[in-house]
């Protein structure tokens, strides 16, 4: 049995909607197959098959001489009329032919999750029989057709989401859709302003999803006349202005979502109380300001409240505790302040996720939060909380994600002893606290059996890398950067068989680069993809001002030992770390040459060896690292030519500066072909060539002189004969030849 989906998520909370429920019932009420079908309908189906360039194996079932009611994906009524064409997720390629519109009894068409291209045939939307059309998750494109509103079509559900449709919604398209209950056009490229005629044309409309498009302008007040509307999702567009007062007249609304726009204004308490059925309110990533109104407590059915990334301020209203069905609260990146203790979280027993990151809450963390026994994700980072962690946090038996970073908490030893009882903890981020304390090296710190991500960064902690970390058998990401840790990297590091991300930069670690690092199983693996538990990122992890990691694959395989005091040469075994994507040994005291084995790290995207004491040449085979996008060997003692070709043609001069003996076409110091003096061997070769040329030249002159001498001798005899006759003219000739002979 196959069903249609309105989007890539399942919204179980809307399945009880009466009008939409009728449409969904139609999806699964499949009639019993019969034993015959008409030749006309068989021909229409074969025309559709003929329009496919890849049929997903349908041709084996769709034979011309057989009954089409027995074909795969086809269901007929008892009188042999085709009622269902259900071919989702079959890898179909090609076009949707208009012939499907000739199936006069067709009720349900599902071609979702394929690779179909071209347009959506007008015959399907204007059919006199079809109730449900789902062509989501394909490559269909172009504009929607303008339909003639001659009569009301029976179409109830239209899902064209996740395609390549463009243009605007023509009003005439909807005037004939009097029976439309659910419409999903999310994740396309529709433009223009939001249509104002939805509800006037389709008074039964219950679900309207237009997320991830390019709509602009304000929210039309006419949406308030959609009196049957239950789900309104128009997030991630370019909408501006305020929430119109009229919108709150649609009092049946259960799901209101406008994130990722440019909406502004304040939440009006007198309006919000009208939406007594509201289960989800998502207004994050806008420019909404003001305080949360006290009347929020009247929304007794509220389960999800997202006001993140806005300009809101003030204290949280104590009436929030009246929303006892709340499951998720997201207020991060605002200007909320005050003591959080004024909200008694113990009245929110269903709360699973609480995100208050980047606000200005102060005081101690209220112990009432620890009464929310179903809490799985808690983030209080980047606030002004102080004091020590309460032992009652151990009551959160389901807690998987905990971030307390960037506050003013104290006593790290106590905190770790308390948190070890949280058996389900997979992510623990407690950096930027415990300033200048000592890293506890207490073997009694056990537990953390499921911990996969552990960050204690930027605390200025003294001490060494503690042995108890070696007990974290499931650890995959370890961040200890920006502390004052000393000593060497312990040999037990290689026992962390799942570790693929190690950042111990900006410390005072000493000694050589241990061979134990070269034996880390996950870095030696041929697979460079992370395999973290899905619970690890129940909330997005932010690293830097513009990046966030929500999925495990976003974390690269990293080895960062930069800005320490490591000495000695690179271990030749570094070429074993084949899954590495980022290798940073900059700002240390490493010596020797860049090992040729680094060229085996073919997945490498970042290589930084700058500010060391490396010598020798750059291995030419590094130009085979086709994924290398960041490369820095500046401020060393390297010499010789810079390799050419591959990624090396893209690196800036700054990657090589501070190496006076390096040469290359991009540097002021050119290689031999331009101006660099030849090597000693080349000088010896040049001297030999010059000597040969010199010998040949002067040997020729000697022969020439012998010929001249012979010629002079002959002419002397002639001259003597003439002399006897007293020729004055020949006396001058004698002077010339005499001087020539001397020469």
Secondary structure, 3 states (H helix, E strand, C coil): CCCCCCCCCCCHHHCCCHHHHHHHHHHHCCCCCCCCCCHHHHHHHHHHHHCEEECCCHHHCCCCCCCHHHCCCEEECCCCCEEEEECCCCCCEEECCHHHHHCCCCCEEECCCCEEEECCCHHHHCCCCCCEEECCCCEEEECCCCCCCCCCCCCCEEECCCCEEEECCCHHHHHCCCCCCEEECCCCEECCECCCCHHHHCCCCCEEECCCCCCEECCCHHHHHCCCCCEEECCCCEEEECCCHHHHHCCCCCEEECCCCEECCECCHHHHCCCCCCCEEECCCCCCEECCCHHHHHCCCCCEEECCCCEEEECCCHHHHHCCCCCEEECCCCEEEEEHHHCCHHHCCCCCEEECCCCEEEECCCHHHHHCCCCCEEECCCCEEEECCCHHHHHCCCCCEEECCCCEECCHHHHHHHHCCCCCCCEEECCCCCCCCECCCCCCCCCCCCCCEEECCCCCCECCCCHHHHHCCCCCEEECCCCCCCCCCCHHHHHCCCCCEEECCCCCCEEECCHHHHHCHHHHCCCCCCCCCHHHHCCCEECCCCCEECCHHHCCCEEECCCCEEEECCCHHHHHCCCCCEEECCCCEEEECCCHHHHHCCCCCEEECCCCEEEECCCHHHHHCCCCCEEECCCCEEEEECCCCHHHHHCCHHHCCCCCEEECCCCCCCCCCCCCCCCHHHHHHHHHHHHHHHHHHHHHHHHHHHHHHHHHHHHHHHHHHHHHCCCCHHHHHHHHHHHHHHC
